[in-house]
Amino acid sequence: MEDLYPSRYSSEPEIVKRKDPVIHADRSKDHESPLSTEQLDFYEQNGFLQIENFFSEQEVSEMQKAIFELQNSNQDSESDMIIREPEGNEIRSIFKVHDSDEYFKKVANDQRILDIVNHLLGSEVYIHQSRINYKPGFTGKEFDWHSDFETWHVEDGMPRMRAVSLSIALSDNYTFNGPLMLVPGSQNYYVKCVGETPEDNYKESLKRQKLGVPDQESMRWLADQGGISVPTGKAGAITLFESNTMHGSNGNITPYPRNNMFMVYNSVENQLVEPFSGNQARPDFIAERNPKLKVNK
């Protein structure tokens, strides 16, 4: 398959325009969408959309209880799906929760969510990746700036920009406790990063990403164009962001945790091919190659 978004092959970074639409549904059919025209416009222009109070207080309480039960039950686990902090033994992320845990499988298949992502992607969808992210007070580490699509394309073989990420806030998000930061409009530009990808890069990158991270000049250019947005709000909000939207988060040195459930929905028409890096495919807990959780629109 032709590589429409080559990256990590040159010693010099480059910024190019995306070749895919941001919203894949027919915009003349906005009236069929679970989102308003204003919400769709915002997502298309900025590459993300936050919806506050998406989940009820009761639903949030259940999810908060479930993520810590999952964390406690995996304290001694040596599974590759349990990612620990780079300088400690604390659990940073737990992957593939939509498949390994019945409760989170139900959350991932919530019809309210599926109606939205089906419309944004213009097709049936499946779960490409899911995880719980823990960022405790005082010790939670940062996530460097990156476009998810760049990594999914190079290391997993995702052909096109036809996926959407969903973050469910399971703690209150403040401007100071390491919240998600996004660059509005960055979804329209693809940063070709530098650095050759070694085999099994994921073993390091899930703890601290070094490859697929934009250079400082490219990052400054993107931020100068669109600024930096920090969606804040109460637990229970969701943030949808396009696969190529540049994002990251600071470390958390405050007393207030910032935890979230993260899921990626990919179009069934955008299934993975061989990684464009030429390396071996990453494990399916990072990148699902069998879209068994397809859900009809």
C-alpha positions as CSV (number, residue, x, y, z in Angstrom):
1,M,0.0,0.0,0.0
2,E,1.2,3.5,-0.8
3,D,2.5,5.4,2.2
4,L,0.5,8.6,2.1
5,Y,2.0,9.9,5.4
6,P,5.7,8.9,5.5
7,S,7.6,9.8,8.7
8,R,10.9,9.0,10.5
9,Y,12.8,8.5,7.2
10,S,14.6,11.8,6.9
11,S,17.1,13.7,9.1
12,E,14.9,16.9,8.7
13,P,11.3,17.3,9.9
14,E,8.6,18.6,7.6
15,I,5.0,19.8,7.9
16,V,2.5,18.8,5.2
17,K,-1.2,19.2,4.9
18,R,-3.5,16.2,5.7
19,K,-5.1,14.3,2.8
20,D,-8.2,13.1,4.6
21,P,-11.4,14.9,5.7
22,V,-11.8,15.6,9.5
23,I,-15.4,14.5,9.5
24,H,-16.1,11.6,7.2
25,A,-19.9,11.8,7.2
26,D,-21.8,13.8,4.6
27,R,-22.1,17.3,6.2
28,S,-25.4,17.8,4.4
29,K,-26.8,15.2,6.7
30,D,-25.9,17.0,9.9
31,H,-29.5,16.7,11.0
32,E,-28.9,12.9,11.4
33,S,-26.0,13.4,13.8
34,P,-26.2,13.1,17.6
35,L,-24.1,16.2,17.6
36,S,-25.4,19.7,16.8
37,T,-24.1,21.5,13.7
38,E,-22.3,23.9,16.0
39,Q,-20.5,21.0,17.7
40,L,-19.6,19.4,14.4
41,D,-18.3,22.8,13.1
42,F,-16.1,23.1,16.3
43,Y,-14.7,19.6,15.9
44,E,-14.0,20.1,12.2
45,Q,-12.2,23.4,12.8
46,N,-10.3,22.6,16.0
47,G,-9.8,18.9,15.9
48,F,-11.5,18.2,19.2
49,L,-14.7,18.7,21.1
50,Q,-15.5,18.5,24.8
51,I,-19.0,17.6,26.0
52,E,-19.5,18.3,29.7
53,N,-21.7,16.2,32.0
54,F,-21.9,13.4,29.4
55,F,-22.0,10.8,32.1
56,S,-24.2,11.1,35.2
57,E,-22.8,11.3,38.8
58,Q,-23.8,7.7,39.4
59,E,-22.0,6.5,36.2
60,V,-18.9,8.5,37.2
61,S,-18.9,7.0,40.7
62,E,-19.1,3.5,39.3
63,M,-16.3,4.1,36.8
64,Q,-14.1,5.7,39.5
65,K,-14.6,2.7,41.7
66,A,-13.9,0.3,38.8
67,I,-10.6,1.9,37.7
68,F,-9.1,1.7,41.2
69,E,-10.3,-1.9,41.7
70,L,-8.5,-2.7,38.4
71,Q,-5.4,-0.9,39.6
72,N,-5.3,-2.6,42.9
73,S,-5.9,-6.1,41.4
74,N,-2.9,-5.5,39.0
75,Q,-0.4,-4.2,41.5
76,D,1.7,-7.4,41.3
77,S,1.0,-8.2,37.7
78,E,3.8,-8.7,35.2
79,S,1.5,-8.5,32.2
80,D,2.8,-6.4,29.2
81,M,-0.6,-4.6,29.3
82,I,0.4,-3.0,32.6
83,I,2.6,0.0,32.0
84,R,4.5,1.5,35.0
85,E,6.1,4.9,35.5
86,P,9.6,5.2,34.0
87,E,11.2,6.0,37.3
88,G,9.1,3.9,39.7
89,N,6.8,1.0,40.0
90,E,3.5,2.9,40.0
91,I,0.9,1.9,37.4
92,R,0.8,4.5,34.6
93,S,-1.6,2.8,32.3
94,I,-3.6,-0.5,31.9
95,F,-4.3,-1.4,28.3
96,K,-7.1,-3.4,26.5
97,V,-9.6,-2.8,29.2
98,H,-12.5,-2.9,26.7
99,D,-11.7,-6.6,26.1
100,S,-10.3,-7.9,29.4
101,D,-12.9,-6.4,31.8
102,E,-16.6,-6.8,31.4
103,Y,-17.5,-3.5,33.0
104,F,-15.3,-1.5,30.7
105,K,-16.4,-3.5,27.7
106,K,-19.9,-2.1,28.5
107,V,-18.6,1.4,28.8
108,A,-16.7,1.1,25.4
109,N,-19.9,-0.1,23.7
110,D,-22.1,2.6,25.2
111,Q,-24.6,3.5,22.4
112,R,-24.4,7.2,23.1
113,I,-20.7,7.1,22.3
114,L,-21.0,4.8,19.3
115,D,-23.6,7.0,17.7
116,I,-21.2,9.9,17.8
117,V,-18.1,8.1,16.6
118,N,-20.0,6.3,13.8
119,H,-21.1,9.7,12.5
120,L,-17.7,11.3,12.7
121,L,-16.0,8.4,10.9
122,G,-18.9,7.8,8.5
123,S,-18.9,4.1,8.9
124,E,-19.0,1.2,11.4
125,V,-16.2,1.2,13.9
126,Y,-14.1,-1.0,16.1
127,I,-11.9,-0.4,19.1
128,H,-8.3,0.1,18.0
129,Q,-7.0,0.7,21.5
130,S,-8.2,1.3,25.0
131,R,-6.6,2.0,28.3
132,I,-7.0,3.6,31.8
133,N,-4.5,6.4,32.4
134,Y,-3.6,7.2,36.0
135,K,-1.9,10.5,36.9
136,P,-1.8,10.7,40.7
137,G,-1.2,13.8,42.7
138,F,2.4,14.8,43.3
139,T,4.0,12.1,41.2
140,G,2.0,11.8,37.9
141,K,4.4,12.2,34.9
142,E,3.9,14.1,31.7
143,F,3.0,12.8,28.2
144,D,5.1,14.5,25.5
145,W,3.5,16.4,22.6
146,H,2.5,14.0,19.8
147,S,0.0,13.1,17.1
148,D,-1.4,9.7,17.8
149,F,-1.8,9.0,14.1
150,E,1.9,9.5,13.4
151,T,2.7,6.5,15.7
152,W,-0.3,4.5,14.6
153,H,0.6,4.9,11.0
154,V,4.4,4.3,11.3
155,E,4.4,1.6,14.0
156,D,0.9,0.0,13.5
157,G,0.1,0.4,9.8
158,M,-3.0,2.6,10.1
159,P,-3.4,3.8,6.5
160,R,-5.5,7.0,6.8
161,M,-6.7,9.6,9.3
162,R,-10.0,8.0,10.0
163,A,-10.0,7.4,13.7
164,V,-11.1,9.3,16.7
165,S,-9.9,9.2,20.3
166,L,-12.3,9.6,23.3
167,S,-11.1,10.6,26.8
168,I,-13.5,10.2,29.7
169,A,-12.6,12.4,32.6
170,L,-12.7,10.4,35.8
171,S,-11.2,13.2,38.0
172,D,-12.0,16.9,37.9
173,N,-9.7,18.5,35.3
174,Y,-8.1,21.8,36.4
175,T,-5.6,23.9,34.4
176,F,-2.9,22.9,37.0
177,N,-3.2,19.1,37.5
178,G,-1.7,17.9,34.3
179,P,-4.8,18.0,32.1
180,L,-5.0,17.2,28.4
181,M,-3.6,20.0,26.2
182,L,-4.5,20.2,22.5
183,V,-3.4,22.5,19.6
184,P,-6.5,23.7,17.8
185,G,-6.2,23.3,14.0
186,S,-3.2,21.0,14.2
187,Q,-5.3,18.1,12.9
188,N,-4.9,19.7,9.4
189,Y,-1.1,19.3,9.4
190,Y,1.0,16.2,9.6
191,V,4.5,16.6,11.1
192,K,7.0,14.2,9.5
193,C,9.2,13.4,12.5
194,V,12.9,12.3,12.5
195,G,14.5,9.2,13.9
196,E,14.5,5.6,12.8
197,T,12.1,3.3,14.7
198,P,13.8,0.4,16.4
199,E,12.1,-2.9,16.9
200,D,10.0,-3.1,20.1
201,N,10.0,0.6,20.4
202,Y,6.7,0.5,22.3
203,K,8.4,-1.0,25.4
204,E,10.1,2.4,26.0
205,S,7.6,4.7,24.3
206,L,4.7,3.7,26.5
207,K,6.6,4.9,29.4
208,R,8.3,7.9,27.8
209,Q,7.9,8.7,24.2
210,K,11.0,9.8,22.3
211,L,10.2,9.0,18.7
212,G,7.2,10.4,16.9
213,V,7.5,13.6,18.9
214,P,7.5,16.8,16.9
215,D,10.6,19.0,16.8
216,Q,10.5,22.2,18.7
217,E,10.3,24.4,15.6
218,S,7.3,22.5,14.2
219,M,5.6,22.5,17.5
220,R,6.1,26.2,17.9
221,W,4.7,26.8,14.4
222,L,1.6,24.7,15.2
223,A,1.0,26.5,18.5
224,D,1.5,29.9,16.8
225,Q,-1.2,29.0,14.3
226,G,-3.8,27.7,16.7
227,G,-2.7,28.3,20.3
228,I,-3.0,25.7,23.0
229,S,-6.4,24.7,24.5
230,V,-6.9,23.1,27.9
231,P,-10.4,21.6,28.3
232,T,-11.2,21.7,32.0
233,G,-14.3,20.6,33.9
234,K,-15.8,18.1,36.2
235,A,-15.4,14.3,36.1
236,G,-17.9,12.8,33.6
237,A,-17.0,15.1,30.7
238,I,-15.7,13.5,27.5
239,T,-13.2,14.9,25.0
240,L,-13.3,13.7,21.5
241,F,-10.2,14.4,19.4
242,E,-9.2,13.6,15.9
243,S,-6.4,11.0,15.4
244,N,-3.9,13.7,14.1
245,T,-4.6,16.4,16.6
246,M,-1.4,17.4,18.4
247,H,-1.7,16.9,22.2
248,G,0.2,16.3,25.4
249,S,0.0,16.9,29.1
250,N,2.3,18.2,31.9
251,G,3.3,16.3,35.0
252,N,1.1,16.6,38.0
253,I,2.8,18.1,41.1
254,T,-0.5,19.1,42.7
255,P,-2.4,17.1,45.3
256,Y,-5.2,16.5,42.9
257,P,-5.2,13.4,40.6
258,R,-6.1,13.4,36.9
259,N,-7.3,9.9,35.8
260,N,-9.1,9.0,32.6
261,M,-10.4,6.2,30.4
262,F,-9.1,6.5,26.9
263,M,-10.5,4.7,23.8
264,V,-9.7,4.9,20.1
265,Y,-12.4,4.1,17.6
266,N,-11.2,3.3,14.1
267,S,-13.3,2.9,10.9
268,V,-13.7,-0.7,9.7
269,E,-12.7,0.8,6.3
270,N,-9.4,1.8,7.7
271,Q,-8.1,-1.5,9.0
272,L,-4.4,-1.9,9.8
273,V,-1.9,-3.0,7.2
274,E,1.8,-3.9,7.7
275,P,3.6,-1.1,9.7
276,F,5.0,1.5,7.4
277,S,8.2,1.5,9.5
278,G,8.9,-2.0,8.0
279,N,9.2,-3.4,11.6
280,Q,7.2,-6.1,13.2
281,A,3.6,-5.2,14.2
282,R,3.1,-4.1,17.8
283,P,1.0,-6.4,20.1
284,D,-2.7,-6.3,19.7
285,F,-3.2,-4.8,23.2
286,I,-1.8,-1.6,21.7
287,A,-3.2,-1.9,18.1
288,E,-6.1,-4.3,17.4
289,R,-5.6,-6.0,14.1
290,N,-8.8,-8.0,14.2
291,P,-11.8,-5.7,14.4
292,K,-14.0,-8.1,16.3
293,L,-15.8,-5.4,18.3
294,K,-17.4,-3.9,15.1
295,V,-20.7,-2.3,16.0
296,N,-23.4,-1.6,13.5
297,K,-24.5,2.0,13.1
